[in-house]
Amino acid sequence: MNRVAWILAFPLLICSLGWAQASAPPTPAPGSPGEERMFFPKDMFWGWGQFDLAPPHNEIDPNICAGNAGQYGGVNAPCSMFARYMLSGMLEVRPFGRGQLRRFMVFGAPSFLFGKTIPQTLYTWSPDAIGIEHSWGVGIFIAKGFEFRVTQHFLFDRLGARNTYLGVADLGNNGPWGRYMTVGVHKSFGTRRW
């Protein structure tokens, strides 16, 4: 009887071991940091990009030229840095996949401005480069969608031929808010359906 039990049990044992070897290992639950790589995880980049078009009489004003720039040369005024187009975005980089460092991130947010317009004087669809406004910072995830962030916002950088003094209406490189640094809390909420 003992011999018959072994004859039936041994093939069953071999089959079950073979089946265990052939089955895929269990996948970790989504969001569990246990199986992530320590450095440069697969989902380390997150961001968005956006293109904006400002219709005539609603130009983007980076505060580089005075609003009455048309009084200093009409349609030929040298200070025509009111934007028709804006290309902007945000990129977050989370370089650590495990441990407490996975809460750390670095981010950047540039905005490129293009156009050649003077309010109430010249309205064109020109894609001339005006400049770039950018900021960067670091953040630490706290809990439940809250992040502690430190952000540095830089002066407006002019591009191309406009990187020079543009006459009486030129207000300088301070941009809309000048150079500043902030310390703040960022809250993310909701989930996307798509």
N, CA, C and O of each residue as an XYZ file, in Angstrom:
776
protein
N       0.826     -1.203      0.000
C       0.000      0.000      0.000
C       0.856      1.247      0.000
O       0.547      2.214     -0.696
N       1.948      1.237      0.787
C       2.836      2.373      0.859
C       3.491      2.612     -0.498
O       3.713      3.756     -0.894
N       3.795      1.542     -1.197
C       4.412      1.652     -2.505
C       3.442      2.236     -3.530
O       3.874      3.027     -4.369
N       2.197      1.901     -3.508
C       1.193      2.428     -4.420
C       0.980      3.919     -4.151
O       0.806      4.687     -5.097
N       0.990      4.338     -2.905
C       0.839      5.763     -2.556
C       1.985      6.577     -3.146
O       1.762      7.668     -3.671
N       3.189      6.065     -3.065
C       4.338      6.769     -3.619
C       4.274      6.808     -5.142
O       4.655      7.806     -5.754
N       3.810      5.760     -5.739
C       3.701      5.726     -7.200
C       2.685      6.768     -7.679
O       2.884      7.370     -8.734
N       1.618      6.990     -6.939
C       0.627      8.013     -7.307
C       1.067      9.410     -6.888
O       0.812     10.382     -7.599
N       1.719      9.516     -5.747
C       2.101     10.829     -5.221
C       3.292     11.422     -5.968
O       3.331     12.634     -6.181
N       4.262     10.606     -6.372
C       5.471     11.106     -7.015
C       5.177     11.825     -8.342
O       5.695     12.925     -8.534
N       4.375     11.270     -9.272
C       4.066     12.015    -10.497
C       3.287     13.298    -10.212
O       3.493     14.304    -10.891
N       2.406     13.279     -9.231
C       1.678     14.495     -8.853
C       2.635     15.565     -8.346
O       2.496     16.738     -8.693
N       3.592     15.175     -7.537
C       4.572     16.107     -6.988
C       5.422     16.702     -8.113
O       5.665     17.909     -8.127
N       5.870     15.882     -9.044
C       6.674     16.360    -10.175
C       5.860     17.333    -11.036
O       6.372     18.373    -11.450
N       4.597     16.995    -11.304
C       3.740     17.885    -12.114
C       3.513     19.216    -11.421
O       3.546     20.261    -12.071
N       3.284     19.201    -10.123
C       3.035     20.453     -9.401
C       4.289     21.312     -9.361
O       4.192     22.536     -9.448
N       5.468     20.703     -9.231
C       6.705     21.481     -9.266
C       6.916     22.096    -10.647
O       7.312     23.255    -10.759
N       6.653     21.326    -11.691
C       6.768     21.850    -13.051
C       5.787     22.978    -13.306
O       6.134     23.960    -13.961
N       4.568     22.853    -12.799
C       3.554     23.895    -12.969
C       3.976     25.163    -12.232
O       3.769     26.269    -12.732
N       4.566     25.011    -11.048
C       5.032     26.165    -10.275
C       6.158     26.885    -11.012
O       6.234     28.113    -10.971
N       7.032     26.138    -11.687
C       8.120     26.750    -12.444
C       7.601     27.488    -13.675
O       8.161     28.513    -14.064
N       6.537     26.976    -14.291
C       6.016     27.569    -15.525
C       5.154     28.798    -15.271
O       5.035     29.644    -16.157
N       4.555     28.926    -14.101
C       3.669     30.060    -13.833
C       4.494     31.323    -13.618
O       5.615     31.263    -13.113
N       3.936     32.457    -14.001
C       4.624     33.741    -13.869
C       4.692     34.136    -12.404
O       3.779     33.830    -11.636
N       5.772     34.818    -12.003
C       5.853     35.266    -10.615
C       4.781     36.308    -10.353
O       4.384     37.025    -11.271
N       4.306     36.406     -9.121
C       3.268     37.398     -8.828
C       3.806     38.813     -9.033
O       4.934     39.130     -8.654
N       2.969     39.654     -9.644
C       3.369     41.043     -9.872
C       3.050     41.852     -8.629
O       2.040     41.606     -7.970
N       3.916     42.832     -8.297
C       3.631     43.655     -7.122
C       2.399     44.520     -7.365
O       2.072     44.855     -8.503
N       1.739     44.865     -6.301
C       0.550     45.709     -6.397
C       0.943     47.069     -6.949
O       2.026     47.564     -6.638
N       0.077     47.700     -7.776
C       0.397     49.025     -8.308
C       0.646     50.012     -7.174
O      -0.104     50.070     -6.200
N       1.710     50.780     -7.325
C       2.018     51.785     -6.324
C       2.908     51.258     -5.212
O       3.386     52.050     -4.399
N       3.152     49.955     -5.143
C       4.026     49.442     -4.096
C       5.466     49.642     -4.535
O       5.840     49.218     -5.628
N       6.278     50.276     -3.708
C       7.637     50.597     -4.096
C       8.609     49.434     -3.944
O       9.793     49.598     -4.241
N       8.162     48.277     -3.499
C       9.051     47.171     -3.194
C       9.841     46.648     -4.373
O      10.987     46.239     -4.186
N       9.292     46.638     -5.584
C       9.963     46.048     -6.727
C      10.553     47.086     -7.672
O      11.067     46.708     -8.726
N      10.507     48.347     -7.354
C      11.067     49.382     -8.219
C      12.586     49.383     -8.140
O      13.174     48.950     -7.149
N      13.219     49.887     -9.223
C      14.668     50.075     -9.195
C      14.986     51.228     -8.253
O      14.182     52.149     -8.107
N      16.142     51.186     -7.617
C      16.539     52.252     -6.699
C      16.774     53.564     -7.448
O      16.291     54.614     -7.026
N      17.519     53.506     -8.565
C      17.821     54.712     -9.322
C      17.143     54.651    -10.693
O      17.120     53.603    -11.337
N      16.601     55.769    -11.121
C      15.983     55.923    -12.432
C      14.885     54.890    -12.707
O      15.023     54.072    -13.616
N      13.796     54.920    -11.928
C      12.693     53.981    -12.185
C      12.028     54.282    -13.523
O      12.254     55.342    -14.109
N      11.213     53.355    -14.003
C      10.571     53.481    -15.318
C       9.677     54.712    -15.419
O       9.576     55.317    -16.487
N       9.037     55.085    -14.335
C       8.101     56.216    -14.366
C       8.706     57.476    -13.751
O       8.002     58.222    -13.071
N       9.985     57.725    -13.974
C      10.641     58.861    -13.328
C      10.266     60.208    -13.954
O      10.429     61.244    -13.310
N       9.768     60.216    -15.197
C       9.393     61.474    -15.859
C       7.879     61.632    -15.889
O       7.144     60.682    -16.160
N       7.429     62.851    -15.604
C       6.019     63.200    -15.742
C       5.992     64.651    -16.185
O       6.817     65.456    -15.751
N       5.051     64.982    -17.042
C       4.975     66.368    -17.468
C       3.847     66.627    -18.431
O       3.027     65.750    -18.703
N       3.811     67.835    -18.943
C       2.805     68.233    -19.911
C       3.393     69.344    -20.775
O       4.344     70.016    -20.377
N       2.825     69.526    -21.944
C       3.192     70.607    -22.843
C       1.931     71.284    -23.355
O       0.869     70.664    -23.424
N       2.047     72.551    -23.712
C       0.866     73.304    -24.136
C       1.270     74.358    -25.156
O       2.310     75.002    -25.014
N       0.445     74.533    -26.185
C       0.643     75.591    -27.169
C      -0.551     76.529    -27.094
O      -1.697     76.085    -27.163
N      -0.290     77.822    -26.953
C      -1.356     78.823    -26.862
C      -1.242     79.813    -28.010
O      -0.141     80.166    -28.434
N      -2.382     80.253    -28.506
C      -2.478     81.257    -29.548
C      -3.331     82.396    -29.006
O      -4.477     82.192    -28.604
N      -2.758     83.599    -28.999
C      -3.493     84.766    -28.525
C      -4.067     85.510    -29.728
O      -3.305     85.935    -30.596
N      -5.386     85.678    -29.806
C      -5.977     86.381    -30.952
C      -5.636     87.875    -30.921
O      -5.228     88.395    -29.883
N      -5.802     88.565    -32.058
C      -5.532     90.005    -32.086
C      -6.314     90.746    -30.995
O      -7.452     90.405    -30.674
N      -5.680     91.741    -30.456
C      -6.206     92.589    -29.385
C      -6.196     91.890    -28.023
O      -6.726     92.434    -27.054
N      -5.600     90.687    -27.930
C      -5.464     89.967    -26.658
C      -4.070     89.353    -26.536
O      -3.936     88.215    -26.087
N      -3.041     90.085    -26.926
C      -1.676     89.558    -26.943
C      -1.166     89.279    -25.531
O      -1.593     89.897    -24.556
N      -0.236     88.324    -25.458
C       0.435     88.003    -24.199
C       1.477     89.083    -23.954
O       2.307     89.356    -24.820
N       1.437     89.696    -22.783
C       2.346     90.794    -22.456
C       3.366     90.320    -21.423
O       3.024     90.189    -20.248
N       4.616     90.059    -21.832
C       5.630     89.639    -20.863
C       6.229     90.806    -20.085
O       7.194     90.625    -19.343
N       5.667     91.995    -20.249
C       6.090     93.193    -19.528
C       7.535     93.570    -19.851
O       8.298     93.967    -18.970
N       7.892     93.441    -21.112
C       9.220     93.839    -21.587
C       9.145     95.210    -22.240
O      10.089     95.995    -22.157
N       8.020     95.499    -22.891
C       7.802     96.789    -23.548
C       6.618     97.492    -22.875
O       5.684     96.846    -22.400
N       6.676     98.809    -22.847
C       5.570     99.595    -22.291
C       4.334     99.407    -23.159
O       4.443     99.180    -24.364
N       3.173     99.502    -22.554
C       1.914     99.330    -23.264
C       1.694    100.354    -24.359
O       0.940    100.104    -25.299
N       2.348    101.512    -24.249
C       2.204    102.564    -25.262
C       3.407    102.573    -26.212
O       3.793    103.636    -26.698
N       4.004    101.409    -26.483
C       5.194    101.307    -27.334
C       4.939    101.860    -28.732
O       5.878    102.327    -29.376
N       3.703    101.823    -29.221
C       3.376    102.338    -30.544
C       3.590    103.834    -30.678
O       3.738    104.326    -31.796
N       3.613    104.574    -29.581
C       3.849    106.021    -29.623
C       5.310    106.357    -29.930
O       5.640    107.504    -30.232
N       6.185    105.342    -29.852
C       7.614    105.569    -30.072
C       8.061    104.922    -31.383
O       9.027    104.160    -31.401
N       7.363    105.223    -32.478
C       7.764    104.728    -33.778
C       6.641    104.122    -34.592
O       6.873    103.695    -35.723
N       5.438    104.068    -34.062
C       4.301    103.525    -34.810
C       4.512    102.063    -35.155
O       4.966    101.284    -34.316
N       4.183    101.681    -36.397
C       4.327    100.279    -36.798
C       5.794     99.864    -36.881
O       6.092     98.670    -36.914
N       6.712    100.825    -36.916
C       8.144    100.523    -36.959
C       8.795    100.661    -35.586
O      10.022    100.705    -35.499
N       8.032    100.728    -34.544
C       8.589    100.855    -33.192
C       9.502     99.661    -32.905
O       9.131     98.519    -33.177
N      10.691     99.917    -32.359
C      11.626     98.811    -32.118
C      11.160     97.851    -31.016
O      11.525     96.676    -31.037
N      10.387     98.315    -30.088
C       9.943     97.470    -28.976
C       8.577     96.869    -29.309
O       7.535     97.455    -29.012
N       8.604     95.687    -29.932
C       7.364     95.020    -30.351
C       7.284     93.626    -29.734
O       6.952     92.659    -30.419
N       7.586     93.526    -28.456
C       7.659     92.217    -27.800
C       6.367     91.881    -27.062
O       6.361     91.682    -25.847
N       5.295     91.823    -27.806
C       4.010     91.335    -27.306
C       3.736     90.054    -28.078
O       3.758     90.061    -29.309
N       3.480     88.968    -27.385
C       3.472     87.646    -28.002
C       2.127     87.257    -28.594
O       1.069     87.579    -28.052
N       2.195     86.557    -29.723
C       1.020     85.971    -30.348
C       0.936     84.481    -29.986
O      -0.156     83.923    -29.883
N       2.105     83.842    -29.795
C       2.156     82.399    -29.533
C       2.946     82.125    -28.252
O       3.894     82.843    -27.931
N       2.550     81.090    -27.534
C       3.301     80.668    -26.352
C       3.363     79.147    -26.323
O       2.347     78.468    -26.473
N       4.549     78.631    -26.132
C       4.786     77.201    -25.983
C       5.317     76.993    -24.567
O       6.403     77.468    -24.235
N       4.563     76.290    -23.740
C       4.958     76.131    -22.341
C       4.834     74.681    -21.915
O       4.265     73.855    -22.629
N       5.363     74.389    -20.768
C       5.293     73.023    -20.278
C       5.827     72.886    -18.873
O       6.259     73.853    -18.246
N       5.784     71.642    -18.392
C       6.280     71.306    -17.052
C       6.868     69.912    -17.140
O       6.276     69.024    -17.754
N       8.021     69.713    -16.534
C       8.638     68.394    -16.463
C       9.051     68.131    -15.024
O       9.786     68.916    -14.425
N       8.573     67.021    -14.474
C       8.968     66.580    -13.138
C       9.823     65.331    -13.289
O       9.482     64.428    -14.053
N      10.926     65.279    -12.564
C      11.830     64.131    -12.590
C      11.940     63.590    -11.163
O      12.331     64.306    -10.241
N      11.590     62.323    -11.003
C      11.702     61.637     -9.721
C      12.728     60.521     -9.899
O      12.373     59.413    -10.300
N      14.030     60.810     -9.597
C      15.103     59.881     -9.939
C      15.254     58.666     -9.031
O      16.020     57.760     -9.359
N      14.559     58.615     -7.916
C      14.698     57.496     -6.990
C      13.418     56.668     -6.968
O      12.318     57.219     -6.983
N      13.562     55.344     -6.932
C      12.403     54.460     -6.982
C      12.056     53.789     -5.671
O      10.948     53.272     -5.522
N      12.980     53.783     -4.707
C      12.724     53.094     -3.438
C      13.218     53.930     -2.273
O      13.981     54.881     -2.440
N      12.766     53.552     -1.095
C      13.199     54.218      0.128
C      12.547     55.581      0.284
O      11.636     55.950     -0.457
N      13.038     56.310      1.264
C      12.475     57.636      1.518
C      12.816     58.632      0.403
O      12.101     59.615      0.209
N      13.901     58.380     -0.325
C      14.279     59.291     -1.416
C      13.296     59.269     -2.574
O      13.331     60.172     -3.410
N      12.420     58.273     -2.657
C      11.444     58.235     -3.753
C      10.471     59.413     -3.668
O       9.785     59.711     -4.646
N      10.402     60.074     -2.542
C       9.526     61.242     -2.369
C      10.119     62.509     -2.985
O       9.406     63.496     -3.164
N      11.410     62.495     -3.311
C      12.129     63.662     -3.820
C      11.903     63.840     -5.318
O      11.816     62.858     -6.055
N      11.808     65.092     -5.770
C      11.687     65.373     -7.200
C      12.315     66.723     -7.522
O      12.469     67.588     -6.659
N      12.673     66.871     -8.804
C      13.175     68.120     -9.368
C      12.252     68.464    -10.523
O      11.835     67.567    -11.255
N      11.919     69.739    -10.709
C      11.022     70.110    -11.807
C      11.478     71.386    -12.484
O      12.211     72.193    -11.911
N      11.023     71.548    -13.727
C      11.288     72.749    -14.500
C      10.050     73.132    -15.287
O       9.271     72.269    -15.689
N       9.866     74.435    -15.508
C       8.677     74.911    -16.227
C       9.052     76.082    -17.132
O       9.027     77.231    -16.692
N       9.401     75.805    -18.395
C       9.716     76.890    -19.325
C       8.490     77.387    -20.083
O       7.519     76.652    -20.265
N       8.546     78.639    -20.521
C       7.523     79.215    -21.404
C       8.241     80.007    -22.495
O       8.944     80.975    -22.204
N       8.061     79.595    -23.751
C       8.669     80.271    -24.886
C       7.623     81.179    -25.523
O       6.495     80.755    -25.774
N       8.003     82.444    -25.788
C       7.080     83.410    -26.383
C       7.544     83.807    -27.785
O       8.734     84.008    -28.028
N       6.573     83.916    -28.707
C       6.850     84.266    -30.099
C       5.828     85.289    -30.585
O       4.669     85.265    -30.170
N       6.259     86.177    -31.455
C       5.334     87.124    -32.061
C       5.975     88.481    -32.306
O       7.079     88.753    -31.833
N       5.286     89.316    -33.036
C       5.710     90.695    -33.289
C       4.452     91.535    -33.377
O       3.834     91.651    -34.436
N       4.085     92.116    -32.256
C       2.837     92.860    -32.167
C       3.047     94.094    -31.302
O       3.806     94.062    -30.333
N       2.373     95.177    -31.658
C       2.364     96.388    -30.844
C       0.899     96.734    -30.604
O       0.160     96.960    -31.562
N       0.466     96.779    -29.350
C      -0.956     97.027    -29.070
C      -1.477     98.305    -29.732
O      -0.828     99.350    -29.684
N      -2.640     98.208    -30.343
C      -3.363     99.300    -30.985
C      -2.582     99.937    -32.138
O      -2.929    101.024    -32.602
N      -1.518     99.251    -32.603
C      -0.701     99.813    -33.673
C      -0.390     98.793    -34.756
O      -0.623     99.058    -35.935
N       0.136     97.621    -34.374
C       0.578     96.611    -35.330
C       0.133     95.233    -34.848
O       0.471     94.812    -33.742
N      -0.628     94.540    -35.691
C      -1.087     93.185    -35.371
C      -0.628     92.263    -36.495
O      -1.143     92.326    -37.611
N       0.349     91.404    -36.189
C       0.857     90.466    -37.188
C       0.744     89.040    -36.649
O       0.486     88.821    -35.466
N       0.943     88.083    -37.548
C       0.976     86.662    -37.171
C       2.412     86.152    -37.218
O       2.638     84.950    -37.355
N       3.371     87.043    -37.108
C       4.786     86.704    -37.193
C       5.221     85.782    -36.050
O       4.829     85.994    -34.902
N       6.027     84.762    -36.354
C       6.524     83.867    -35.312
C       7.914     84.249    -34.792
O       8.658     83.375    -34.349
N       8.274     85.524    -34.836
C       9.595     85.947    -34.352
C       9.768     85.563    -32.884
O       8.864     85.746    -32.069
N      10.932     85.035    -32.567
C      11.214     84.630    -31.189
C      11.353     85.859    -30.297
O      12.056     86.810    -30.642
N      10.685     85.832    -29.160
C      10.787     86.921    -28.187
C      11.717     86.517    -27.054
O      12.706     87.200    -26.785
N      11.404     85.408    -26.386
C      12.252     84.998    -25.273
C      11.667     83.825    -24.517
O      10.667     83.231    -24.919
N      12.314     83.510    -23.417
C      11.911     82.391    -22.581
C      11.831     82.838    -21.124
O      12.701     83.537    -20.604
N      10.766     82.408    -20.506
C      10.579     82.640    -19.075
C      10.609     81.258    -18.428
O       9.870     80.369    -18.850
N      11.433     81.064    -17.430
C      11.555     79.720    -16.877
C      11.731     79.737    -15.366
O      12.168     80.722    -14.770
N      11.374     78.611    -14.779
C      11.568     78.407    -13.351
C      11.918     76.945    -13.129
O      11.654     76.103    -13.988
N      12.496     76.648    -12.011
C      12.815     75.276    -11.633
C      12.730     75.179    -10.123
O      12.674     76.191     -9.426
N      12.721     73.957     -9.627
C      12.645     73.790     -8.190
C      12.792     72.348     -7.771
O      13.016     71.456     -8.589
N      12.658     72.141     -6.469
C      12.713     70.802     -5.884
C      11.478     70.621     -5.018
O      10.900     71.593     -4.529
N      11.085     69.389     -4.835
C       9.910     69.105     -4.019
C      10.064     67.800     -3.267
O      10.840     66.927     -3.654
N       9.314     67.683     -2.188
C       9.260     66.463     -1.383
C       7.791     66.116     -1.197
O       7.009     66.942     -0.728
N       7.411     64.886     -1.567
C       6.042     64.414     -1.362
C       5.822     64.226      0.140
O       6.628     63.583      0.814
N       4.715     64.796      0.668
C       4.422     64.678      2.101
C       3.472     63.510      2.319
O       3.877     62.485      2.868
N       2.236     63.641      1.908
C       1.232     62.570      2.009
C      -0.068     63.050      1.398
O      -0.325     64.253      1.356
N      -0.902     62.120      0.919
C      -2.251     62.403      0.419
C      -2.282     63.523     -0.620
O      -3.157     64.387     -0.576
N      -1.332     63.508     -1.551
C      -1.322     64.486     -2.627
C      -0.642     65.803     -2.302
O      -0.612     66.689     -3.156
N      -0.099     65.971     -1.114
C       0.575     67.210     -0.733
C       2.079     67.092     -0.964
O       2.687     66.064     -0.668
N       2.669     68.165     -1.499
C       4.107     68.237     -1.713
C       4.621     69.556     -1.178
O       3.962     70.587     -1.309
N       5.792     69.526     -0.579
C       6.499     70.737     -0.157
C       7.426     71.107     -1.299
O       8.213     70.271     -1.743
N       7.353     72.357     -1.794
C       8.147     72.778     -2.948
C       8.902     74.068     -2.687
O       8.417     74.970     -2.005
N      10.107     74.132     -3.250
C      10.905     75.354     -3.284
C      11.124     75.659     -4.761
O      11.649     74.822     -5.495
N      10.722     76.859     -5.204
C      10.762     77.220     -6.627
C      11.581     78.486     -6.830
O      11.428     79.456     -6.089
N      12.449     78.474     -7.835
C      13.227     79.650     -8.234
C      12.736     80.103     -9.597
O      12.762     79.329    -10.554
N      12.289     81.347     -9.696
C      11.821     81.923    -10.949
C      12.866     82.928    -11.426
O      13.262     83.821    -10.678
N      13.312     82.778    -12.674
C      14.388     83.612    -13.202
C      13.860     84.785    -14.004
O      12.671     84.854    -14.318
N      14.754     85.707    -14.332
C      14.407     86.828    -15.189
C      14.109     86.330    -16.598
O      14.515     85.231    -16.977
N      13.414     87.127    -17.350
C      13.060     86.813    -18.733
C      14.324     86.850    -19.584
O      15.070     87.827    -19.537
N      14.573     85.794    -20.364
C      15.729     85.747    -21.271
C      15.260     86.058    -22.683
O      14.425     85.344    -23.238
N      15.791     87.113    -23.256
C      15.440     87.470    -24.628
C      16.201     86.599    -25.615
O      17.309     86.142    -25.335
N      15.590     86.374    -26.780
C      16.206     85.535    -27.799
C      16.480     86.337    -29.061
O      15.757     87.283    -29.373
N      17.532     85.953    -29.787
C      17.826     86.503    -31.100
C      18.122     87.987    -31.117
O      18.789     88.514    -30.227
N      17.610     88.665    -32.156
C      17.890     90.082    -32.378
C      17.254     90.969    -31.313
O      17.590     92.149    -31.215
N      16.363     90.434    -30.533
C      15.701     91.243    -29.511
C      16.456     91.249    -28.184
O      15.970     91.790    -27.192
N      17.630     90.655    -28.169
C      18.441     90.619    -26.957
C      19.311     91.866    -26.880
O      20.530     91.781    -26.733
N      18.672     93.016    -26.982
C      19.360     94.299    -26.946
C      18.375     95.360    -26.451
O      17.182     95.088    -26.317
N      18.869     96.552    -26.186
C      18.002     97.658    -25.776
C      17.121     98.069    -26.957
O      17.628     98.297    -28.056
N      15.799     98.164    -26.739
C      14.851     98.415    -27.827
C      14.191     99.790    -27.749
O      13.042     99.949    -28.161
N      14.887    100.754    -27.239
C      14.381    102.113    -27.247
C      13.660    102.513    -25.966
O      13.725    101.823    -24.949
N      12.969    103.652    -26.047
C      12.333    104.274    -24.886
C      11.287    103.371    -24.236
O      11.120    103.413    -23.017
N      10.588    102.566    -25.009
C       9.515    101.734    -24.470
C      10.027    100.447    -23.812
O       9.239     99.703    -23.228
N      11.334    100.173    -23.897
C      11.921     98.960    -23.319
C      11.925     99.065    -21.787
O      12.493    100.004    -21.230
N      11.295     98.108    -21.117
C      11.202     98.122    -19.659
C      12.268     97.260    -18.973
O      12.326     97.229    -17.743
N      13.102     96.570    -19.732
C      14.142     95.725    -19.131
C      13.715     94.267    -19.084
O      12.677     93.891    -19.628
N      14.532     93.452    -18.427
C      14.336     92.010    -18.437
C      13.565     91.457    -17.253
O      13.559     90.240    -17.065
N      12.937     92.252    -16.473
C      12.292     91.748    -15.263
C      11.096     90.853    -15.525
O      10.694     90.093    -14.644
N      10.526     90.925    -16.705
C       9.362     90.092    -16.991
C       8.175     90.511    -16.139
O       8.214     91.560    -15.497
N       7.116     89.700    -16.126
C       5.926     90.095    -15.392
C       6.118     90.175    -13.886
O       5.473     90.987    -13.222
N       7.008     89.335    -13.332
C       7.144     89.319    -11.877
C       8.572     89.494    -11.411
O       8.806     89.534    -10.203
N       9.528     89.600    -12.296
C      10.918     89.735    -11.892
C      11.483     88.400    -11.413
O      10.917     87.343    -11.693
N      12.593     88.454    -10.696
C      13.223     87.238    -10.181
C      12.783     87.040     -8.744
O      12.823     87.967     -7.935
N      12.360     85.816     -8.432
C      11.932     85.542     -7.063
C      12.070     84.065     -6.733
O      12.261     83.236     -7.623
N      11.973     83.739     -5.449
C      12.013     82.373     -4.968
C      10.842     82.188     -4.012
O      10.551     83.070     -3.203
N      10.172     81.044     -4.104
C       9.037     80.782     -3.210
C       9.198     79.448     -2.508
O       9.864     78.538     -3.003
N       8.581     79.353     -1.358
C       8.475     78.107     -0.601
C       6.984     77.867     -0.451
O       6.263     78.753      0.009
N       6.505     76.688     -0.828
C       5.068     76.479     -0.790
C       4.665     75.028     -0.684
O       5.501     74.128     -0.606
N       3.359     74.823     -0.682
C       2.766     73.495     -0.624
C       1.922     73.322     -1.887
O       1.141     74.203     -2.246
N       2.083     72.189     -2.552
C       1.375     71.862     -3.792
C       0.430     70.705     -3.496
O       0.848     69.724     -2.881
N      -0.833     70.790     -3.915
C      -1.818     69.730     -3.690
C      -2.286     69.191     -5.027
O      -2.730     69.952     -5.886
N      -2.188     67.862     -5.211
C      -2.732     67.191     -6.391
C      -3.981     66.437     -5.972
O      -4.028     65.864     -4.883
N      -5.000     66.435     -6.835
C      -6.231     65.730     -6.490
C      -6.905     65.192     -7.741
O      -6.643     65.651     -8.853
N      -7.766     64.224     -7.544
C      -8.545     63.668     -8.646
C      -7.722     62.692     -9.480
O      -6.500     62.611     -9.354
N      -8.424     61.959    -10.332
C      -7.794     61.047    -11.283
C      -8.399     61.293    -12.648
O      -9.556     61.700    -12.757
N      -7.628     61.050    -13.679
C      -8.108     61.228    -15.050
C      -8.896     60.008    -15.498
O      -8.595     58.887    -15.088
N      -9.877     60.215    -16.315
C     -10.687     59.105    -16.829
C     -10.037     58.466    -18.035
O     -10.407     57.347    -18.390
N      -9.094     59.113    -18.679
C      -8.509     58.554    -19.892
C      -7.064     58.223    -19.671
O      -6.395     57.739    -20.584
